[in-house]
Amino acid sequence: MSCPICSDETDARYKPFCSRRCADIDLAKWLGGGYAIPSNDPEDAEELLEELENHVPKPH
């Protein structure tokens, strides 16, 4: 089995990765939204716009 990040051979300590570095890179992608699935659903876009409008600071 090869590491999904760099394709090197996996290490049993970090399986399915080859090293702590590759495991951390993968974790950063998850936390940063790099693995998010984009949506083309119009309802999702409308909800996002409403949420952004509610959180935008308004001038005094």
N, C-alpha and C positions, 0 to 999 in steps of 0.2 A: 504494500500500500504506500502511496506517495502523499506527501504533505500537500494539502489543498492551497497553500499560500505560495510555496516556492518549488514544489515538485520533488524535493529531496526525499530520501527514505525516512519513514516515520520512526520516532523514538518512543518506546513503550511508556516512558515517564510523561510524555506530552501528547500521547495519541489522541487524535489523528494527526497531530503536527510533528514536526521534526525537532522543534526547539521551543523554549519559552518565548523567544522573540516572535516566532510565527504565531503562537497562541495569542500573544498580546496584540499583534496586528489584527488578527481575526476579531478579538474582543473589541478593539477600537472601531472596527467596521460596524459591528452590531450596535455599539453605544452611539456611534455617530450617525446612524441611519443609513449606512452604506448598503445594507441588505434589504432596504424597504422596497416593497413592490409598488410601483406607481399605479395609480388608479385613473381610469378614464370615466368614471362614474360621475355624472353631473351633480348628483346629490352630495358627493364628497367635496366637490369644489365649492358648492354653495355653503356647506357647513364650515369649511375652512375660512371662507371670506367673512362669514358672520362672526366667527371666533376672532379673527384678526381685527375686525372693526370694533369689537367689544373690548379689546385689549390695547388699542392704540391710545396713547395719552392725548388728551384734548387740550388745546391751548386755553389759558384762563381768560 
